[in-house]
Amino acid sequence: MSDEFGRIHHLNGDTFDEKLSALRTCIDSLPDMYRETVKLRYEQELLPSELATRLAKNSETVKKQLQRAKSMLLECINRKMANTTPQH
Protein backbone atom coordinates (compact mmCIF):
# COMPACT_ATOMS: atom_id res chain seq x y z
CA MET A 1 0.00 0.00 0.00
CA SER A 2 2.87 2.37 0.70
CA ASP A 3 4.04 2.08 -2.92
CA GLU A 4 0.52 2.82 -4.11
CA PHE A 5 0.27 5.75 -1.71
CA GLY A 6 3.56 7.06 -3.08
CA ARG A 7 2.08 7.00 -6.58
CA ILE A 8 -1.00 8.84 -5.32
CA HIS A 9 1.27 11.60 -4.05
CA HIS A 10 2.38 12.25 -7.64
CA LEU A 11 -1.15 12.41 -9.08
CA ASN A 12 -2.81 15.65 -10.06
CA GLY A 13 -4.70 17.36 -7.28
CA ASP A 14 -4.21 20.61 -5.48
CA THR A 15 -3.53 19.30 -2.01
CA PHE A 16 -2.57 16.23 -0.05
CA ASP A 17 -5.93 16.57 1.73
CA GLU A 18 -7.74 16.22 -1.62
CA LYS A 19 -5.80 13.06 -2.35
CA LEU A 20 -6.48 11.67 1.11
CA SER A 21 -10.16 12.51 0.76
CA ALA A 22 -10.23 10.68 -2.58
CA LEU A 23 -8.59 7.64 -0.97
CA ARG A 24 -11.16 7.60 1.84
CA THR A 25 -14.03 7.96 -0.61
CA CYS A 26 -12.62 5.17 -2.76
CA ILE A 27 -12.18 2.86 0.24
CA ASP A 28 -15.79 3.52 1.23
CA SER A 29 -16.93 2.67 -2.30
CA LEU A 30 -15.22 -0.74 -2.37
CA PRO A 31 -17.46 -3.80 -2.26
CA ASP A 32 -17.92 -4.95 1.35
CA MET A 33 -15.55 -7.91 1.11
CA TYR A 34 -12.68 -5.77 -0.17
CA ARG A 35 -13.39 -2.81 2.12
CA GLU A 36 -13.34 -5.06 5.19
CA THR A 37 -10.08 -6.69 4.11
CA VAL A 38 -8.40 -3.32 3.46
CA LYS A 39 -9.57 -1.83 6.73
CA LEU A 40 -8.44 -4.82 8.75
CA ARG A 41 -5.07 -4.85 7.00
CA TYR A 42 -4.26 -1.14 7.12
CA GLU A 43 -6.32 0.30 9.97
CA GLN A 44 -5.81 -2.59 12.38
CA GLU A 45 -2.45 -3.51 10.84
CA LEU A 46 -3.22 -7.22 10.70
CA LEU A 47 -0.82 -9.36 8.71
CA PRO A 48 -2.25 -11.38 5.81
CA SER A 49 -1.95 -14.57 7.89
CA GLU A 50 -3.92 -12.90 10.71
CA LEU A 51 -6.48 -11.68 8.19
CA ALA A 52 -6.90 -15.21 6.87
CA THR A 53 -7.66 -16.45 10.36
CA ARG A 54 -9.99 -13.54 11.16
CA LEU A 55 -11.88 -13.87 7.86
CA ALA A 56 -11.83 -17.69 7.86
CA LYS A 57 -10.16 -17.75 4.45
CA ASN A 58 -6.87 -19.13 3.25
CA SER A 59 -3.87 -16.81 2.96
CA GLU A 60 -3.78 -16.87 -0.84
CA THR A 61 -7.41 -15.74 -1.02
CA VAL A 62 -6.70 -12.87 1.34
CA LYS A 63 -3.61 -11.84 -0.63
CA LYS A 64 -5.63 -11.83 -3.86
CA GLN A 65 -8.38 -9.77 -2.20
CA LEU A 66 -5.82 -7.21 -1.07
CA GLN A 67 -4.25 -7.10 -4.51
CA ARG A 68 -7.63 -6.60 -6.21
CA ALA A 69 -8.65 -3.99 -3.64
CA LYS A 70 -5.43 -2.01 -4.22
CA SER A 71 -6.01 -2.15 -7.96
CA MET A 72 -9.58 -0.90 -7.54
CA LEU A 73 -8.40 1.87 -5.22
CA LEU A 74 -5.71 3.04 -7.59
CA GLU A 75 -8.16 3.10 -10.49
CA CYS A 76 -10.74 4.99 -8.42
CA ILE A 77 -8.18 7.54 -7.19
CA ASN A 78 -6.84 8.07 -10.70
CA ARG A 79 -10.39 8.82 -11.90
CA LYS A 80 -11.06 11.20 -9.03
CA MET A 81 -7.77 13.05 -9.47
CA ALA A 82 -8.33 13.32 -13.24
CA ASN A 83 -11.66 15.00 -12.45
CA THR A 84 -9.88 17.61 -10.29
CA THR A 85 -7.43 18.58 -13.03
CA PRO A 86 -8.03 22.24 -13.92
CA GLN A 87 -9.55 22.75 -17.34
CA HIS A 88 -7.76 25.25 -19.59
N, C-alpha and C positions, 0 to 999 in steps of 0.2 A: 504494500500500500504506500510505503514511503516513496518508492520510485514513481508511482502514479501521482502522488501528491506533488512531487517535484515537477512533473510534467504540467500539472495544473497551474503551478506557479508561473509558468511561461506562456499560458494562454492569454488571449485578449481579455480585457476586463479592467476597469478603472482601479479597483482596489482589491486587496487581499480579502476584505470582508465580503465583497461581491462573490469572489470565488468560493469562499467558505460557505456562504449562503446557498450557492448553487450546489455545492457538495451535499449539504444537509437536505435540500429539496430533493436532490436525486436519490439519496439514501431513502428518504421517506416514500419515494415513488417506486422503489423496488418491490417486486412480488414478495409476499410475506416470508416465504422460505429463505430467500436471499437476504432480505433485510434483517431477519433474525440472526442469520449466520454472520453477517457483517458486524452487527452490533455486539454480538457475543465475542467475536474475535478482536475487534478494535476498541470497543468501549470497556469491556470487561477483561480484555487482554488474555483471553483463553488461547492456548495453543491448539493447533488443529486436532491433535490427539485428544485433548480435553473436550473440544467441540464435538468430536465423534461420540464420545461417551455421553455428553450432555444431550445431544440430539438423537442418540440411539441409531447412529449411522456409522458406516465404516469410514476410515480415514480418507480413502481415495474419493469417496462421494463428497465429503466435506471439502477437500481440496478443490475438486471440480466446481462445487458451488461457490467457493470463494473466488476462483478464477473467473467464472461467468459473471459473478456480481461485480467484480472489478472492471470487467469489460463493459458491462452495462453502465456502470457509473462513469467511466471515462467517456463513453459515447454520449451520455446524457449531459455531462459537464461541457463537452465540446459544443454540443448544440446550444446550450444556454449561453456560453461565452460568445459564440458566433452571433447570437441575437443581441448581445450588448455592444457589438462592434459599432462605433459611430459610422453613420452613413454620410458620404461626402456628396 
